[in-house]
Each structure stands twice: as C-alpha cells, then as structure tokens.
Amino acid sequence: MKDALSRLRQSTRSVCDAIVALARIKAILLLEDIVPYITRPIDRTQAICISVGTFSWDSVAVRRSSAATEKSDVSALGAMSGRTTATDQEKEKLNPYESSEHQSANVLTNISFQVAKGQLIGVCGQVGSGKTALLLAALGQLHLSSGRVMRDGSCAYVSQEPWILNASLRNNILFGESFDSKRYYETIYRCSLSQDINMLPGGDETEIGERGINLSGGQKQRVALARALYANRDIYLLDDPLSAVDARVGAHIFNRCILQALKHKTVILVTHHVQYLKHCNQVYMMKDGRVCDHGTHEELMDREQDYAVMVKTHSSETGDQSQCVLEEEHLLVGDGESFDPGHDAADREKNRRVSSSSQGSEKLDPRGAEQLTVPEMIQKGSIRFDTYQRYISAAGGYYMALLACLCFLLNVGSTAFSSWWLASWIRAGGGNATVFVNNQTMPSHNINDNPDFPMYQLVYAVTIPVILGTSLLRGLTFTKVTLRASSYLHNKLFKKMMHSPMHFFETTPTGRMQNIFSRDMDEVDVWLPITVESIMQNMWIILFAILFVCLAFPWFIIPLLVLAAIYYVISKVFRVSVRDLKRLENVSRSPIISWVGTTVQGLSTIHAFGKQSDFMARFMKMFDENTTCLYLCCIAMRWLAVRIDTLAGDTSRQQNMSADDVANYYFGLHPPSELLKPLHFGSWFCFLLQMNRL
Ligand SMILES: Nc1ncnc2c1ncn2[C@@H]1O[C@H](COP(=O)(O)OP(=O)(O)OP(=O)(O)O)[C@@H](O)[C@H]1O
C-alpha cells in the first residue's frame, strides 16, 4: 500500500508535467501556417510584383479584422436597407482596410511595388515605416490580407540584424554551397573582407561564435552580404547592409558588390544612406506602411516632397563627405579596377593566415584554424568522491547529512520495531493466563487473556504516533537539506556565470548554458532528492530486513551473501554503462538547444535561401544522436530489471518453501526445529517480501 501510494505520488507529478507540456505543444501545433501566396508573374520581365497588397505580421490580426468586417457588414447592410447611399461611417465599416483597427493590424497597406528583372531598386523611409516588412512580404513571410504577390527567381536575403552561425567564417559564407575558390575569393574581395580575414587568428577558418560574438557589427554585416553574393541568386533583398560600415568601406561595397558584381541581378536595397539612392533605377519611399512616393531619384527630387526633404536634410547633416568618397570609388570602378585573384592570393600568402585553399584546393584545411568553442568535456570513470563531498557541504555539511540520515534511521527503525512488537505480542499469546475448559484448567492462547495485554497495547499504540512523527521529521529535515543544496548550487552557478569574463560567453554555446540551467538544475532540484531519499530509506529497510531475517533464521545469511554478490556484479556492470550513456546523453543535448535557437533567429534567412531541409536534416541528426543515448539508457534499465526480477523470483521461491526447504535447497542444511516457529517464519516472510519489492 505504502509503495503503491509513493508510486502514485510520482505518477501524479509526471501526469502534471505531461499536461503542462502537452498544452505548450498544442499551442505551437495550433499556430496557423503562412499560406503560400507567391505566384509566378505572367509578364516574364518582372522579378517582383506586389499588386495592391495588404499585409500583417500575424494571422490573428487578420482574423480579428475579418471578424470585425463580417460584423460590420451585417449591421451596415441592415442600416443601409432603407437608403440608397451609405454614410461615411458605414463606408468605413464596409471597408475594413481603412478602419483604424485594421490599420493597427496591418503593417503594409495597399502596396503596389513592381521590380523589373536586372533593376536596382532603392527603398527608403523613416524608421518603422515598413521597409523590412516590404522585403519580408516579397519573400512571402508575412500574412497577406488582400492583393497579390508575384515573384520570378531564386532569392538571397541579408537581414537588418546580420544572422551568423556558430561555424567557421568560411562556412558562414558558403552556407552549405560547394566551395569554388575563384567565386569565394572574389566574394571576399567585393565585400571588403580580405583585411578582416587577415586579422583573424585562424584566417577564414576561424570559428565564429554564436550570433557572431567575436565579430564586429560591420564584419557581421559583410559576412552576411558575402553569403548572399556567394549564393549567386536571381533576386537580392538587402536590408540596410551598409549601416554599420564606414563611408569608405560602404562605398567599396556599394560599387564593387552591388553595382558591379550584381549588375545583372535584381537588387532591392533598403537604406538610410541617401547617397546610394541616386544610383538606383527606381526609388520607393515608405511612410506608415504605405508607398508614399516612387520614381527615379531625379523625379522624386523634382517633386520636392518628403523624399527631397529627406535628401536635403541628410546632405546638410553629413556634408558632402560620404558623397565624395562614393564618387571616388565609383571612378575607380569606372577606371576598370576590379577583382584580381592573383593579387589577393599574394596578400593571403604574405599574411599566412588563410588556409591552403589559396592554392585552389577545395578541401578545407583545419591547420592554423582557431577553435573558439570549447567542446564539452565528458568525464570518464566513476563519479569522483569530491563530487559527493561538495554536494554534502552544499547541503549544510556532514552534521546536517548525519542528521538527515538519523531521521531516516529513526523512521525505519520505529516502523521495524512496531512490526517486531506486534509479532512478539501475538507470540506471547495468553501469557501465563489459564482458562477452565471441560472441568480442566488449560493455558489460554487468547491474547486478550494475557495479563500484560495493557502494556503490549500501550507500547503498540505509542509506536504509531512515533512512526508518524519520525516520518514528518524525516520529511522536514530531508526537504530542508536538499533544498538548501540545490539553491546553494544554483546561486553559486548563477553568480559564477554573471561574473564570467566575455571569453566564457564567446567559447560557451548558449545551448550548453541553457542545458545547465534547465535540465541539469532540474536533476539537482528534483531527481537527485527523490533518488537520495529512496536510497536512504531503502538502505535502512534492507539493513533491518536482513537483521530480522537473520535473527529468525541465521542460516539464511549464507544464501543472502551469495545473492548480494550476484546483485553487486550486476549493478556494477549496469552502473558503468548507464553512467557513461547518461553523460553522453547530457552532452549531446546542448547542441540541439543551440541549434534550435540559431535556427529560430535566422528563420527569415533560412526560408529566403531555401535551406529549410538542410537545417532540418542537421537537427534530425543531432536529435537522433541524443535519442540513441536515451534509448540505450532505457535498454540498460530493462537489462537490469530482467536480471533483478529473475533473482527476486528465485528469492520468492524461497518464500514459498519452508525454512527447512530453503536450507536443504541451498546447502543441504537442517535448521534447528525452534527456528521453524510460525511467527518467526512470518516475520522472515514479511521482510523478504519487503526486500524483493526494493
Ligand atoms: N515581428 C513584429 N511583429 C509585430 N510588429 C512588428 C514586428 N517587427 C516590426 N514590427 C512593427 O512593424 C512596423 C514596421 O517595421 P519595419 O521593421 O518594417 O520598419 P522599418 O522601416 O524596416 O524600420 P527601420 O528603418 O528601423 O528598420 C513598425 O511599426 C514595427 O514596430
């Protein structure tokens, strides 16, 4: 009963956990997918065409608007039934896209945006005017409320916040494409990355930390731009790629990358730097989620509206310096200065930083590469004694541990004493009392006749509150001790992490940190106390069980020793394998968490480049590695369970025999006849049963 209740407690906890987890999973599964809305344009000269498109960030906003529309449709039609024309209020209700509620839901409203193939389009406007949203709409990543979006050609996208993978700089640029040395070094040159690579300790094989932690903002932008340029796509959507570079580097990239290398591509360039806009075929000006003006730079300047004001303000603020730099660079490009692979290779050789691929080798040479992320260490062998020592000192020291141990001893001891007392009481029977039956005086076997009955009753009655009291004391002491240990370890870990130098965050993936604070802390907070409690409890139960069984039948100690030796060998084999599998499982979980985080951050880029399947495949591989360890752990548990059950079955067989049979069965021994008293045998049977259950 006690065992069943304890299992019920654990099962209830697991069921609660499962309910919470299922609710979370359900919330994700019920999210609405973005319905693909991009079609191919009929006019094949068009690269992108958005026709009166209205977009929102999420479908909930769209639904809210649609519900409002339906409601207003009904009331408006009812109101209009007696009249031929609608009032302004009714018109507004009938056209949800003009209502204030809908405007707040939609990020882009009535957008008409046409880009012919091979054109360079500039997009400008105030912050928050919807420039990024326009690019995402063209990529099909917003919810379309009305209108049409057409696109012809593959895309490359450079997000405003550069997205960098935890991989080498080279792999960040290649982004899963095969290595082509000419194309690669040309990309590096055009994105003005040569000097940066030479400065990196391992050249282009240097490992870049998560979120590009060891790169400057400008370097990250150029790596993201280089990734797009190397991908060699038809349409380039560049979201302010020159915002974090100085005027000279910006001019270099604009001239050599955007104007020269992407000359035959379709480019949409979002920028706050107006000096680049005059080189664009068309300029779109955004305001409050709408296209407020568009045309060539000259046309927009002639109109003397928002665009002209913006350009003039910008020129007066920055002077003509950036414009001059751009013109200088432009002249250089015009003079024919272009990419020279030989010159670039000589540079690399001189600096001895870039790997052997400078000679055209497609194989990546890890020599000289700097590894940033320190691989997670997998400990070998048994758990070190100082680990236990540290946990004990975190729990309050040896005295507290001893106190907790004593509480368990008191609780199990009082329970054992209660059973033993009950057995003695029954064994005492009627004591010295006699009864008069058939004119004869006979000793009484009724315990009610025992003259010591009140004493037996009182002691047994006292044991019950003692058991309850010691159980409470045990629970309180143990909870206090383990809670103290886990909060001390958590606080120490947190403080340590907060005071760690930047180098720690550069070299430690976020997945590993999250793993420590979630799963590892959960083990210390929840599973370790449960396991320690069960070990302490069972340890005393086993000791008392052995004591009582041996008191009842000393010969049993011989088969017990044999069984203990077999248990020991089995558990040793089991411990070694499960310990290592558990360590592997722990270590293989961190990369999954990191990978999920990285993927979520870069979803727009991944979708734009069409790399979903690559990321999914990598995730599945990591997940398989982790679940393989988990699966093997479960197999090892079953392996142990089968062996323990077999041994337990053997012990049960002993329980069904008489003590004499057991002695005969094992050793041909014959226990003295006084040991075969039914009550002795009863307690022996009970304790054996208890041991089996453990
Ligand atoms: N993920 C999002 N969910 C909901 N609203 C968003 C989200 N991202 C941006 N917005 C809102 O959408 C509007 C347009 O944002 P967008 O990023 O397109 O502006 P932007 O013109 O690119 O600005 P900036 O020049 O600062 O990059 C802003 O009002 C912004 O607050």
The ligand as a Tripos MOL2 file, in Angstrom:
@<TRIPOS>MOLECULE
LIG
   31    33     1     0     0
SMALL
NO_CHARGES

@<TRIPOS>ATOM
      1 N1          7.7860   40.9700  -35.5680 N.pl3     1 LIG1
      2 C1          6.9590   42.0270  -35.4950 C.ar      1 LIG1
      3 N2          5.7020   41.8800  -35.0460 N.ar      1 LIG1
      4 C2          4.8530   42.9100  -34.9890 C.ar      1 LIG1
      5 N3          5.1680   44.1550  -35.3820 N.ar      1 LIG1
      6 C3          6.4030   44.3870  -35.8450 C.ar      1 LIG1
      7 C4          7.3690   43.3380  -35.9240 C.ar      1 LIG1
      8 N4          8.5180   43.8370  -36.4230 N.ar      1 LIG1
      9 C5          8.2670   45.1530  -36.6330 C.ar      1 LIG1
     10 N5          7.0160   45.4840  -36.2960 N.ar      1 LIG1
     11 C6          6.3590   46.8020  -36.4590 C.3       1 LIG1
     12 O1          6.0850   46.9590  -37.8420 O.3       1 LIG1
     13 C7          6.3280   48.2790  -38.2520 C.3       1 LIG1
     14 C8          7.2780   48.2690  -39.4610 C.3       1 LIG1
     15 O2          8.5000   47.6960  -39.0690 O.3       1 LIG1
     16 P1          9.7330   47.5430  -40.0620 P.3       1 LIG1
     17 O3         10.7460   46.7300  -39.3850 O.co2     1 LIG1
     18 O4          9.2590   47.0680  -41.3770 O.co2     1 LIG1
     19 O5         10.2200   49.0570  -40.1720 O.3       1 LIG1
     20 P2         11.4860   49.6100  -40.9670 P.3       1 LIG1
     21 O6         11.0040   50.6570  -41.8700 O.co2     1 LIG1
     22 O7         12.2660   48.4950  -41.5550 O.co2     1 LIG1
     23 O8         12.2610   50.2750  -39.7520 O.3       1 LIG1
     24 P3         13.8550   50.5110  -39.6300 P.3       1 LIG1
     25 O9         14.2370   51.6010  -40.5470 O.co2     1 LIG1
     26 O10        14.0430   50.8960  -38.2090 O.co2     1 LIG1
     27 O11        14.4890   49.2140  -39.9520 O.co2     1 LIG1
     28 C9          6.8950   49.0100  -37.0550 C.3       1 LIG1
     29 O12         5.8600   49.8030  -36.5280 O.3       1 LIG1
     30 C10         7.2730   47.9480  -36.0880 C.3       1 LIG1
     31 O13         7.0330   48.3540  -34.7790 O.3       1 LIG1
@<TRIPOS>BOND
     1     1     2 1
     2     2     3 ar
     3     2     7 ar
     4     3     4 ar
     5     4     5 ar
     6     5     6 ar
     7     6     7 ar
     8     6    10 ar
     9     7     8 ar
    10     8     9 ar
    11     9    10 ar
    12    10    11 1
    13    11    12 1
    14    11    30 1
    15    12    13 1
    16    13    14 1
    17    13    28 1
    18    14    15 1
    19    15    16 1
    20    16    17 2
    21    16    18 1
    22    16    19 1
    23    19    20 1
    24    20    21 2
    25    20    22 1
    26    20    23 1
    27    23    24 1
    28    24    25 2
    29    24    26 1
    30    24    27 1
    31    28    29 1
    32    28    30 1
    33    30    31 1
@<TRIPOS>SUBSTRUCTURE
     1 LIG1         1 GROUP 0 **** ****
